[in-house]
């Protein structure tokens, strides 16, 4: 691992905890009560590892490395199966590696590592084609999760949390209503779409239990299991922590959100620009298109023109206020709104529109299933034309300073107050508050020479994002994504650097609450790697020439995983 650059931003603990000082005898008291401690008893220093365990580990590592042939994954030899997703001048990395899942199984992970070690995203195509995409419909997911988890109470009126993409507020909604809106859409009384994203449902544990019991063969057929599996990934260093170690929720997660092909500029279903100290992969498993009507399009175009005029005048009012004045949003979902503010009644025109929507957009269950089946067929022209689920923009790690400087310069353009600019230089990307639309991406390239890789994710495609790469996503349809977090050896150096930045954030910040214990992970990973290398060296079946680029390694991991899955299936029967 290369040398880690020290963080430019250090937290001054003496100023923050001025009353917390060591005792005269050298002992350290518990922190003051206002900072979560008792202020009385002394802290006791305890060791996690056995005495001299780290020293022995370092010695064994040096001996192991000195006796091994190192494979150069960073060679710049041409790789087949690339696609151009950027048009930077005088740049050699406008292309991304885009293999098929079958290519990965045949060729192994050598080509993947050549690009991954450079901090480039990878798009794997044609993943899990054998499984019908309709089996990932939210209705089927809900039924399956209730059958395999603690949600067996069959509560059709269960209330869940969702994020409203218009103002990023958190709302309560019945799960059945959310799922209905996934395929039928939800609108406000003026015709502006309401786009929602489910929050914390299903939970990581429920998602994992559902996959193991309802889709037992699914995980074992995913590409790059060596990297992405949360428990048995040979090259997932985060999987090396022992079970008794405190860690965040791991395992696959299911993300369900609305989307719309037209870019609304305000209220789009998006993941705002952000980065993570973990590597991530998102597999698109289901899409469903919600089409706008003529009168909705006219109202949206009218509001968009108003917003563009306000931006041109550089109004001091926030974009949200401008939208509120133009739109006056009040919710309705194809039915009469039961909770209008102050009992206000919809005007005659709105009533007419609601009736029109009820007639035209409320399909029967059979029609709905047929519609989504047509959209989710994996082949031919339908797959190419109708399966585009999300639009991605991914930036280089090296572009982060320029990206942050652009956000500083144009902070007010995003409706943010100037007082927030200097809170923390990295906060905009950790807080995920900003989305760069087409105009901002054009300005970013003109002013700073920064351009992201931009591409559309289709059904059955998995997008791999390296740690530290800023990215944003806009949904083109309602989508179901399967996401997994992992930490590869190639990203460990970046994770250590980001950990230093995260320590400067407030204690209640989400990024700090979910921070990986990179130091502890590194030690356990090194110990595990030594044991694995010893197994490979001592096992005569594998031969002495087996390396990361050898497809036999992928086959062995998949074979072992299938055995483990079969053992788990016994508990699900």
N, C-alpha and C positions, 0 to 999 in steps of 0.2 A: 504494500500500500504506500502511495506517495506521501510526501510531507503535507500535512494539513495546514492551510494558511490560517493564521490567527484572526479572530473576529475583530472588526474595527469598532464594534460597539460593546462596551463592557458595562455591566451593571454595578453601580457603586453601592455596595451593601452597607458601608459605614454611614452613608447619608440616609438610606432607607430604613435602617434599623439602628438608630443612634443609641437607643437604650439597651441594646443587646451586646454585652461585653463579657469577656472571659473573667473568671474569678482570679483572685490573687495567687491561688495555688495552681493555676494553669487549667483547671477544669472549666468546662463550658456549660452554662446553665441552659435549661429548656427555654425556648423563645418566649417573649412576653405574651400575655393573654391576648392582646390586641392583634397578634400575628399568628394565633392558633396554638400557642403553647401554654404551659402552666406557669412558667416564670419562676419555679421553685427548684425542682429536682435537676440534677446534672445529667447531661447526655452521656450515654455509655457507648464507647466505640466498639463495634463488633465486626468480625470478619465474615465475609460470605464464603470465601474459599479456604481450603486447608492451608496451613503454613507452608510456604515455599512452592505452592501449587503453580502460581503464575511464573515464577522463575524457572521451574522445570518445564513448563509449557513453552516458554521462550526458547530454551535450549533445544527441546525436541523439534521445534519448528525450524530452527536454524539448521539442524542436522538433516531434517527431511528435505528442506529446500535445496541445500547444497548437493544432495544426492539425486535430485530430480532434473529432468530435462524440461525447461520452461517453453510452453507453446506460445508463440507470439500472435495473440488475437488481434493486435492492432495493425496488422499489415494492410496495405492499401490496394491489394489486388482487386481487380474488377469482380463484382458479384452480380450474378444473373438474378432476374426477378425484381428489378427496382422500378419505381414510378416517380415521375417528376411532380413535386408538390410545392415548389417554390421557384422564383425566378430572380435570385440575387445575382448581381453582376460580380464577375471575378470570384465566383464561389464554386467549390467542387462538391458541395453537399446539398444541392437542390433536390437530389433524389433520395427516396427512402426505400428501405428493404421491404418488399411486399410478397413474401412467399405464400404458397398455399399450405394448409395444414399437412397435406400428404407430402409436400416437399420437405417439411421439417422432419417428418418421420423417416424419410429415406436418406436425406443428407446429414441428419444430425444437427447440432447446434453451433457448428463452427462458424458458418456465415453469419448467423444471428449475433454471435459474440463480437465479430469484427465491427458491426455497426453499433451494438449496444455499448461497447466499451468507449465509443466516441460520444456517448450521450445522445444518440439519435433514437427517436421513436421508431417502432416497427409495427406494420400492419399485417396480420396473418389472415388470409382469406380462406373461405370454404371450411370453416370450423363446424363440426357436428352436423353435417348435412343430412346424415341418416335419420336424425330426430325431427319429426314434424314441428315446424315453428308454432303451429296453433296450440301445441301442448304447453306453451309458455304464456297463453292468454291469461290476464290477471284473474279472471273468474276461475280458471282451472288452478292457478297458483293458490288462490285463497282456499279453495276446497281441499287441495292437497296439504297445505300447511295446517289447516284445522284437523286433518286426520292424523297427522304425525307429530304434533306438538301439543303444548298445554292449552292451545286454543280450541280444544275439542268441544267447547260448550255450544258451538253452532250459533254464536251470537250474530245475527244478521244486522243488528243495529250498533255494532261495535264502533266507537268513536276513535279516530286516529288523528295524528298531527300531520298537517301539510303546510307547505310553503307557497304563498301566493307570489308569483314571479313579478307582479306589477310593482309591489312595494316591499317585497321580501318579509312580509309579516307572517307570523305563524298563526294558523287557524285550526279550529276543530271541525272535523267533517266525518260523517258516517262513512265507513269503508265501502258500503254498498253504493253510496252516492258518488264517491270518488271513482270507483270502477265503472259506473255508468257513464260518467263524464269522460273517461279514457277513450271510449269509442264514439260517443255522441257529442262530446264537447260541452263546455259550460260558457255562458255568455253573461255580460252585464246588460242592463236594460237598454243601453244606447247601441248595443251590437258589438262592443269591444270584447274580444275573447278573454276569458279568465283561464290562465294556464297555471296549473298546480304541480307540485312535486311532493310525493310522500316522504315523510321524515320518520326515520327509525322504525319503519315497518316494511317488510318483516325484519326482525332482529337478526344479527349475524348467527346466533345459535339456532334460531328457527329456520333460517335459510340453509344452514349446513345440514340440519336434521332432515329437512325436506329433500335435499339433493341426495343424501345417502339412502333414504328410504323410498322416495318416489322416482328418483333418477339415478339408480345405483351405478350405471355404466357411464354416466355423463362425464363426471370429473376425470375418469381414467382415460377418456378419449380427447381431452384438451391438449393443445400443443404446449411444449416447454414445461412439463410437469416438474422437471428438475428445479425450475426456478419458482414456480407459482404456488405449489402446494404448501399449505400452511403448516402441515405436520410432517410430511414425508419428503419435502422438496430437498434434494441433495445439495442444490446450489442456492437455496433460500436460507440465508444466514439467520434470519429472524425465527426460523423454525427450530433452531438449535437450543433455544432456551428450555430448561427443564419445566415440567408441568407445574411444579410447585412455585415457580417464579411468577411474581406479579407482572402482568402484561395486559395490554389493551385487548379488546375483542379481536380475534383473528378468525380467518375462515372466509368463505364466499359471502357476498352480500347482494341482495336483489334490489335494484333501483327502478321505481315505476314513476313515470312523469308524463305530462301532456306535452304536446308539441304542435307546431304549425309550419307549413312550408313557407308561407309568406313571412318576411322579416318585418316585425311590427315596430321595431326601434325601441318601444317602451313595452315592458311586460312580456318579452319573449321568454320562452322556457329555456333557460340557459344554466350552465355552470360557469360562474364568473371567473375571470382571470385569477389563477392562483397556482401555487406549487406545493409539493409535499416532500418530506424527507424520506418517504418510502417510494419504491417503484410500484406501479399500478398497471393493471390490465382490465379493460372493459370489453365484454363480449355482448354484442347486440343480438338478442334472442327473439324479439317480437316487436312488430310495429303495427300501427293502425292509423289510417288517415282520417282526419276530420276536415271536411270541406266547408269553406265559407260560402254564404249566399250573397246574391247581388247587393241587397240593401246593407249587409254587414260590410262588404268591401267598400261601398261608398262612404259609410260612416268612418271606417278606419282611415281611408285616404284623406278625408276631411280633417280628422284629428292629426294625422301625420303632417299635413301641410301646415297646420297651426304650430306644431312643434318645431318644424324646420324654420318657420318665420321667427319664432322666439329665439332659436339658436343663432340665427343670422344677426339678430339685433343684440345678441349677447346680454339677454335679460338677466337681471340679478335674481329673479325668482327661480326656485328650484324646478327641475323638469317635472318632478312629481306634482307640484302645485299647478303647473301649466296643464298637465294631463287631467288633473282633477277638475279644473275649471272648464276644460273643453269637453270632458267626457261625463262627469258626474256619475261615476260608476256605482251601480247598485246591483247586487247579484240576482240572477235568475238562471234556472237550469232547464229550460224547456217547460217549466211549470210555474204556476203562480207563486211568487216569492212570499213566504209566510212571515218573514220578519223584516219588512221594510221599515226604515227609520221613521219614528214618530207616526207610524201608521199611514204614511203618505201613499197615495194610490198612483199607479202608473197612468200616464196620459193616454189618450185615445190611440195615438200613433204607436206607442209602445205595446198597447194591448193587441193591436193588429199584428204587430211583428211577432209577438209571443205566440199568437194563434198560428201564424204562418210557420213559425219554427216547430211548433208541436206537430203540425201536419207533415212537414217535410223531413224532419230529422229524427223522429222517434221510430226506429225500425223495430220489427219483430225480432225475437231472439234468433230465429232461424236466419233472417236476413243479415243480422249482425254477424253471426258465425260465418255465413257464406262470404260476406264482405272481407272479413279479416283473413279467411282461408285464401281468398284470391290474392290478397296483398302479400301473404306470407309464403307463397309457393317459391321454392328455391330452384329456379331454373328458367332459362329462356329470357324473353323480353320482359316479362312481368317482374322477374327478379331485378333486372338491370334498371328498369324505369320506376318501379314503385317501392323498392325496398330501401331507398335511401333514408336512413333514420336520423343521422346527426351530422353536423358540420363541425369539424375540429380545426383549431388553430393552436399549434405547438411551437414554442420559441426555444432557441438555443439557451443553454445555461449561461453562456458567455454574454448574452444580450441582456441579462437581468439589470445591470447598472444603467444602461441606456433606457431600458423599459421603465424603470422607476423614475428616471429623470424626466421622461415624457409625461408620466402621470403627475409629477410635481408641477411641470409647466402648465399642463391642461387640467389641473385639479378642479377648477371651478366649472369647466365644461361638463363635468360629470355630476354637477349639482352638489358638490362637496364643499364644506366650509373651509376657509383658509386656516383656521385654528387647528385643524387636524393634520396639516401637512407635516409638521415637525415632530409629531408624537414619536414616531419610530420610522426610520428610513425604509425598513422592510415591511411595514404593516400593510400597505395596499395589497401585496401578494399573499400575505398570511390571512388577511381578513376577507379576501375574496369579495370585494365590494364593487369592482369595476368590470364592465364588459366592453371590449373594443368593437364598435360596429365598423362598417366598411369605410366610413369617412375617417375614423380615427386610425384604422390600419393604414390607410393611404397617407395620412399626415405623418404617422410614425416612420414610414419608409422615406418620405421626402425630407423630414427634418433630422432623422437619426440614422437612416440607412438600415433599419431593422425590419425584417420581413419574416413572418412565421411560415412553417410548413402548413398549408391549408388543404384539407381533403375531406371527402364525404365518407362516412362509415355506412356500409350496407349490412343487411341482415347476414348473420353468420360470420361477420368479421370481428376479429379481436384486435384492439389497439393497445399496444404496450408503451407506457410513458415512463422514462427514466426519472429517478429522484432528482429534484432540483430544476426540472424543465417546466417553466410556466406554460399553462395551457388553459383554453376556454372551449366550451362546447355549446352549440345551439341545436335544439331538437327540431328536426324537420317534420316529424310526426310524433304521435304518442308512442312511447318506447318503453320496453323492459330491457334493462341492462344487467348483466351479471358481472360484478366487480370483485377483484381480489387484490389485496395489498401484499407485497413481499419486499424483500431487501436482498439484492444480488451482490456478490462480491465486487462486481464492477462499480457499484454505486455506493459502496461503503464509505469511501473517502468523502463523497459529497454529503452523505448523511451526517458524518462527523462535523463537517463545516456548518451545516444547517442547524445542528443541535446547539452550536454556540450562539447562533442568531436567535433561536427560539428561547433560550434562557433569558434574553433581554425583554421578552414579552411579559405582559401582566400575568399574574399567577392564575387567573381564571380564564385565560385565553384558550380557545379550543385546541390550537396547535400545541400549546404547552401541556394541556391535559392528556393529549394523545401522543406525546413525544416518546420515541423509542429509546431504550437504554442501550445506546450504540456501543458503549464501552463493554458492558457485560455481554452483549450479544457477540461482540468480536472475540472475546475470550472463549466463550462456549463454542463458537463456530470454528475457531482454530483447533480446539481440542477435538471436536467432531471430525474436522478435515484430516487430522493426523490418523485417527482411527480408520477412516474410510480409505485413505491411501494405503495404510498397512494391509487392509483387507484385499485391495486390488493387487498389491504386490505379492501377497501370499497365496492368492487364489490362482492356481495354475490353469483354470478353465478360461480365464479372461485374457491371458497372454500379457506380454510385457509392453506391447505397443498401443494399448487402449488409451485414448485421450479424449478430451472434451469434444473434438470434432468427429469422433467415431459414433455412428448411429447405434452401435451396440449399447452404449451408455443409456440412450433414450429408451431402448427396448427393455433394458433391465429394470429401469425405474418404473415403467408402465406395468411390467410383469409383477413386480413386487407390490405395486399399488393395487392391482386387481385382486391379489391375494388378500390384502388388508381390507378392501371393500367387501369381499365375500364374507369375511369374518364379522364385519359390522352389520351385514344384512340379517344375520341371525337374530339380532336384537330388535329388528324392525318388523319381523314377521308376526 
